[in-house]
Each structure stands twice: as C-alpha cells, then as structure tokens.
Amino acid sequence: MALGVALKLIEVGMRSHVSGVIALTPTTCHPDYVPEEFKESFVAYDENAVGVPMIDRDSMYTMYGEPSHLFHTMTVYSILMRLRSPTGYAGATELKDDPFIFPILHTRKAELPAVFIVTAGADPLRDDGTIFQQALDKAGCVTPFPSQD
C-alpha cells in the first residue's frame, strides 16, 4: 500500500511530501497479469504454493477475489480493496489494471524517491518485490537500498 500511496501523492503534485518508501513484502502485480517482461522472474507463487510458514498461493488467491464472507481472514490491504469494489469481493482481480493497487503498472514509478523493499523467501509475494525492483531499475529510479530477503 505504501507504494500506491506514494504514487498517488506524486500524481496529485505532492511529491515533496514523500521522502522515501518502505515496502514490506509488497503486492506489486496480480499473479495472473504479470507484465511479459517480468514473467521469467515471477516464480514465487509456484515455489511457495504449499508447505510454507504463513501465506501460501491459495491464501493469496483468496485475498484476490473470494466472497466477502471471508472478510475476517483478509488483510488491511484487501479490506481497503473490498471497500473500493462494488461487487462485495476483495476486488484485486477486477482491479488488475489499477496502478495504485498494482504499482508495477504505474507509468510514473521513476519519480519515486528512495525505495526500500523487503521480501520473504518463503512467500508467494517474494517476486512482487523482486520484479518491482527490476522495474525501478529499468525506469531509472535511483534506489539506494537494495532489496532485502
């Protein structure tokens, strides 16, 4: 969410209010809609599908679109997405093109200030951070902090 908020502030002309972004295991793209150039690096959903300590692939897909009766198991992030969704679903799948929900799609990511990305090795979201760092590098965004795993 921190990346989406920072990008929104940039978009509305408030870049000076953002001095850096800390992205802890960020969700940066929908796993079914990974940009072609990053698909080869996006393998964590398969590698961490089952038998991982906390969140597995099915848990993530639950967040991306299960009915609202699963509301009690959702993260703050998915609750915010659900509130935006007129269908009563978590909404991430229907918002797959939203650059604030999935910031890898944002055209102004090069304007982000320093970004510190933390990923977890046994997490389906690991490669969200990895490919976002690749996207920042490609966009010419200077990120003085390497991704941490």
C-alpha positions in Angstrom: 0.0 0.0 0.0 2.9 2.4 0.7 3.9 2.3 -3.0 0.4 3.1 -4.1 0.0 6.0 -1.7 3.4 7.4 -2.7 2.5 7.2 -6.4 -0.9 8.8 -5.7 0.9 11.7 -4.0 3.2 12.1 -6.9 0.3 12.0 -9.3 -1.5 14.8 -7.5 1.6 17.0 -7.3 2.6 16.3 -3.8 6.0 14.6 -4.5 7.7 16.8 -2.0 5.7 15.1 0.8 7.3 11.7 0.0 10.9 11.3 1.2 11.1 7.5 0.9 9.1 4.4 0.7 9.4 1.2 2.8 7.7 -1.6 1.1 7.5 -4.7 3.3 6.6 -7.8 1.2 4.7 -5.6 -1.3 2.0 -6.7 -3.6 3.0 -5.1 -6.9 1.2 -7.0 -9.6 -1.6 -9.5 -9.9 -0.1 -13.0 -10.3 -2.3 -13.8 -13.3 -1.4 -10.5 -15.0 2.4 -10.2 -14.7 3.9 -8.0 -17.4 5.5 -10.1 -20.0 9.0 -8.7 -19.4 8.9 -9.9 -15.8 7.2 -13.3 -16.1 10.5 -15.2 -16.1 11.4 -13.8 -12.7 7.9 -14.3 -11.2 8.1 -17.9 -9.9 7.4 -17.5 -6.1 3.7 -18.3 -6.5 4.7 -21.8 -7.7 7.7 -22.2 -5.4 5.7 -21.2 -2.4 2.4 -22.8 -3.3 2.1 -25.1 -0.3 4.0 -26.0 2.8 5.3 -22.6 3.6 5.3 -21.0 7.1 2.5 -18.4 6.7 0.9 -17.3 3.4 0.6 -19.8 0.5 -0.7 -19.4 -3.0 -4.3 -20.3 -2.1 -4.3 -17.6 0.7 -3.2 -15.0 -1.8 -5.9 -16.0 -4.3 -8.4 -15.8 -1.5 -7.4 -12.3 -1.0 -7.6 -11.5 -4.7 -11.2 -12.5 -5.1 -13.1 -14.6 -2.7 -16.6 -13.5 -1.5 -16.9 -11.1 1.4 -17.9 -13.8 3.9 -14.1 -14.4 4.1 -13.7 -10.8 5.3 -12.4 -11.9 8.8 -9.4 -13.6 7.2 -8.4 -10.6 5.0 -5.5 -8.2 5.4 -5.9 -4.5 5.8 -4.8 -4.2 2.2 -7.6 -6.5 0.9 -10.2 -4.8 3.1 -9.3 -1.5 1.5 -9.7 -3.1 -1.9 -13.0 -4.6 -0.9 -14.3 -1.2 0.1 -13.5 0.1 -3.4 -15.3 -2.8 -5.0 -19.0 -2.5 -5.8 -19.3 -6.3 -6.0 -18.5 -7.1 -2.4 -15.5 -9.1 -3.4 -11.9 -8.5 -2.3 -11.6 -6.8 -5.7 -8.0 -7.3 -6.7 -8.8 -9.3 -9.8 -11.3 -6.8 -11.1 -8.8 -4.0 -10.3 -5.9 -5.8 -12.1 -5.2 -2.7 -14.2 -5.2 -0.3 -11.3 -1.7 1.2 -11.0 -2.2 2.2 -7.3 -3.2 -1.4 -6.3 -0.5 -2.9 -8.6 2.2 -0.3 -8.8 4.3 -2.2 -11.3 1.8 -0.8 -13.9 2.3 2.8 -12.9 3.9 5.0 -15.6 5.5 7.4 -13.1 7.3 4.9 -10.9 10.7 6.5 -11.9 9.6 9.5 -9.8 9.5 7.6 -6.6 12.1 8.6 -4.0 14.3 6.0 -2.3 12.5 2.7 -2.1 13.5 0.0 0.5 11.9 -3.3 -0.5 11.8 -6.2 2.0 10.9 -9.7 0.7 10.5 -13.0 2.4 12.0 -16.1 0.7 9.1 -18.5 1.6 6.3 -16.2 0.5 4.3 -16.1 -2.8 4.8 -12.3 -2.7 8.6 -12.6 -2.8 8.9 -11.9 -6.5 6.5 -9.0 -6.4 9.3 -7.1 -4.6 11.9 -8.6 -6.9 10.2 -7.5 -10.1 9.3 -4.1 -8.7 13.0 -3.5 -8.0 13.7 -4.6 -11.6 11.0 -2.2 -12.9 12.5 0.6 -10.8 16.0 -0.1 -12.2 14.6 -0.2 -15.7 12.8 3.1 -15.2 16.0 4.7 -14.0 14.8 5.2 -10.4 17.6 5.6 -8.0 17.1 3.3 -5.1 20.0 3.5 -2.7 18.7 0.5 -0.7 18.9 -3.0 -2.2 16.0 -5.4 -1.8 16.4 -7.4 1.4 15.4 -11.1 1.6 
